[in-house]
Amino acid sequence: MTDHNNIKGVVPFFKQCKESNIKPIIGVELDVYNGEAFSGRITLLAKNKIGYKNIVKLVSMARTKEALSFNGMPRTQTGSLNQYSAGLICLVGDVRSQIFFSSYINPEMAYESDSIDDCKSLIRKDWKQCVTKVIADLSKIYENGKYIIYGISLSWQALIKSISKPIEARHIHTAPSSLIKLRCA
């Protein structure tokens, strides 16, 4: 389970999993900033107690008065990711991720668009180099890439697969729980 910029649902989720004899996977989805510029979103999953403690620390830092002063929203600075990366698995690849934001000339317009052709027209000419740099930077933070797994939304799969083969990225498919509920109803 991952909450966006908080971990408020962890305790009830953990209790429910334990009652159901299920091993809980706890994480957080963070909005990452480089100074005042939004650089994208990542999802972090705790591999162990150290990872959970680092998630707690990152969420706490993102919710300080200073972090909230820019626009009232929690913000995680890129430098914090370096300092608190132990015990974490990093998922990137959803449509608000650092990969997405580095690939488009106008990521907000691409995000809002319902047209595949419009999205294709907004892709940067050097998108592969930009995405490769994001992946390389994250690989340095998360144990030299050993534990990075790329969460790829279905719409992104073809684009990312074309560059992830050379770096041996593993893929998982993710979806917001609201979509899962709709599909299962």
C-alpha positions as CSV (number, residue, x, y, z in Angstrom):
1,M,0.0,0.0,0.0
2,T,1.3,3.4,-0.8
3,D,-0.3,6.8,0.1
4,H,0.6,10.0,-1.7
5,N,3.0,12.1,0.3
6,N,1.9,10.5,3.6
7,I,1.6,7.2,5.4
8,K,-1.7,7.8,7.2
9,G,-3.1,4.5,6.1
10,V,-0.2,2.3,7.2
11,V,-1.5,1.3,10.7
12,P,-5.0,0.1,9.6
13,F,-3.5,-1.5,6.5
14,F,-0.9,-3.3,8.6
15,K,-3.5,-4.5,11.1
16,Q,-5.8,-5.8,8.4
17,C,-3.0,-7.7,6.7
18,K,-1.9,-9.3,9.9
19,E,-5.5,-10.3,10.7
20,S,-5.7,-11.9,7.2
21,N,-2.3,-13.6,7.5
22,I,-0.9,-11.5,4.6
23,K,2.5,-10.0,4.5
24,P,2.0,-6.2,4.1
25,I,4.1,-4.2,1.6
26,I,4.3,-0.6,2.9
27,G,5.4,2.3,0.8
28,V,4.8,5.9,-0.1
29,E,4.4,7.9,-3.3
30,L,6.5,11.1,-3.1
31,D,6.5,14.3,-5.1
32,V,10.1,15.1,-5.7
33,Y,11.6,18.6,-6.2
34,N,14.9,19.9,-7.2
35,G,14.8,23.2,-5.3
36,E,11.5,24.7,-6.3
37,A,11.1,22.8,-9.6
38,F,8.9,19.7,-9.6
39,S,11.0,16.8,-11.1
40,G,8.4,14.0,-10.8
41,R,7.0,11.4,-8.6
42,I,8.5,8.2,-7.3
43,T,7.1,5.3,-5.3
44,L,9.3,3.8,-2.5
45,L,8.6,0.4,-0.9
46,A,10.1,-0.7,2.3
47,K,12.2,-3.9,2.0
48,N,12.7,-4.1,5.8
49,K,12.6,-2.0,9.0
50,I,15.4,0.3,7.9
51,G,13.4,1.1,4.7
52,Y,10.3,1.7,6.8
53,K,12.2,4.1,9.1
54,N,13.5,5.9,6.0
55,I,10.0,6.3,4.6
56,V,8.9,7.7,7.9
57,K,11.8,10.2,7.8
58,L,11.2,11.2,4.2
59,V,7.5,11.8,4.8
60,S,8.3,13.8,8.0
61,M,10.8,16.0,6.1
62,A,8.3,16.6,3.3
63,R,5.8,17.9,5.7
64,T,7.9,20.4,7.6
65,K,6.8,24.0,7.7
66,E,9.7,24.9,5.4
67,A,8.8,22.2,2.9
68,L,5.1,23.2,2.9
69,S,5.8,26.9,2.6
70,F,6.2,26.9,-1.3
71,N,2.7,25.9,-2.3
72,G,1.2,24.2,0.8
73,M,2.0,20.7,-0.6
74,P,4.5,18.2,0.8
75,R,7.8,18.3,-1.1
76,T,10.7,15.8,-1.0
77,Q,14.0,17.2,-2.1
78,T,16.2,15.1,-4.4
79,G,19.0,15.3,-1.8
80,S,16.9,13.7,0.8
81,L,16.5,10.6,-1.4
82,N,20.3,10.2,-1.4
83,Q,20.5,10.3,2.4
84,Y,17.5,8.0,3.2
85,S,17.7,5.3,0.4
86,A,18.7,2.2,2.5
87,G,16.2,-0.6,2.6
88,L,14.0,0.9,-0.1
89,I,12.8,-0.3,-3.5
90,C,12.2,2.5,-6.0
91,L,9.4,2.3,-8.5
92,V,9.3,4.9,-11.4
93,G,7.3,5.0,-14.6
94,D,3.8,6.3,-13.9
95,V,2.6,9.3,-15.7
96,R,3.8,11.7,-13.0
97,S,7.2,10.2,-12.6
98,Q,10.6,11.6,-13.2
99,I,10.8,9.5,-16.4
100,F,7.6,11.1,-17.7
101,F,8.6,14.6,-16.8
102,S,12.0,14.3,-18.4
103,S,10.5,12.9,-21.7
104,Y,8.2,15.7,-22.7
105,I,8.6,19.2,-23.9
106,N,5.4,20.1,-22.0
107,P,4.7,17.3,-19.5
108,E,1.6,19.0,-18.1
109,M,0.0,19.2,-21.5
110,A,0.9,15.6,-22.2
111,Y,-0.5,14.5,-18.9
112,E,-3.8,16.2,-19.6
113,S,-4.1,15.0,-23.2
114,D,-6.4,12.2,-24.2
115,S,-4.8,11.9,-27.6
116,I,-1.9,9.5,-28.2
117,D,-0.9,11.6,-31.3
118,D,-0.8,14.8,-29.2
119,C,1.4,13.0,-26.6
120,K,3.7,11.7,-29.3
121,S,4.1,15.3,-30.7
122,L,5.2,16.5,-27.3
123,I,8.0,14.0,-26.7
124,R,11.4,15.5,-26.6
125,K,13.8,14.6,-29.4
126,D,16.4,13.5,-26.8
127,W,13.9,11.7,-24.6
128,K,15.9,8.5,-24.5
129,Q,19.0,10.3,-23.2
130,C,16.9,12.2,-20.6
131,V,15.2,9.0,-19.4
132,T,18.6,7.2,-19.3
133,K,20.0,10.0,-17.2
134,V,17.0,9.7,-14.7
135,I,17.5,6.0,-14.5
136,A,21.3,6.4,-14.0
137,D,20.8,9.0,-11.3
138,L,18.3,6.8,-9.4
139,S,20.6,3.8,-9.9
140,K,23.3,5.6,-8.0
141,I,20.9,6.4,-5.1
142,Y,19.3,2.9,-4.8
143,E,22.3,0.6,-4.3
144,N,23.7,1.0,-7.8
145,G,20.5,0.0,-9.5
146,K,20.5,-3.4,-7.8
147,Y,17.1,-2.8,-6.3
148,I,15.4,-0.5,-8.7
149,I,12.3,-1.8,-10.3
150,Y,10.4,0.2,-12.8
151,G,6.7,0.4,-12.4
152,I,5.4,0.9,-15.9
153,S,1.8,2.0,-16.6
154,L,0.4,0.1,-19.6
155,S,0.4,3.3,-21.8
156,W,4.1,3.8,-21.1
157,Q,5.3,0.3,-21.6
158,A,6.3,0.4,-25.2
159,L,8.3,3.6,-24.9
160,I,10.2,2.6,-21.8
161,K,10.9,-1.0,-22.9
162,S,12.8,0.3,-25.9
163,I,15.4,1.8,-23.6
164,S,15.3,-0.4,-20.6
165,K,16.6,-3.6,-22.2
166,P,20.2,-2.3,-22.3
167,I,20.1,-1.5,-18.6
168,E,18.3,-4.7,-17.7
169,A,15.3,-3.0,-15.9
170,R,12.7,-5.2,-14.4
171,H,9.1,-4.3,-15.1
172,I,6.0,-4.5,-13.0
173,H,2.6,-3.2,-13.8
174,T,0.9,-0.8,-11.5
175,A,-2.5,0.8,-11.3
176,P,-4.3,3.1,-8.8
177,S,-6.5,1.2,-6.4
178,S,-9.5,3.2,-7.6
179,L,-9.0,1.6,-11.0
180,I,-8.7,-1.8,-9.5
181,K,-12.0,-1.3,-7.6
182,L,-13.8,-0.2,-10.7
183,R,-12.5,-3.2,-12.7
184,C,-13.4,-5.7,-10.0
185,A,-16.9,-4.2,-9.3
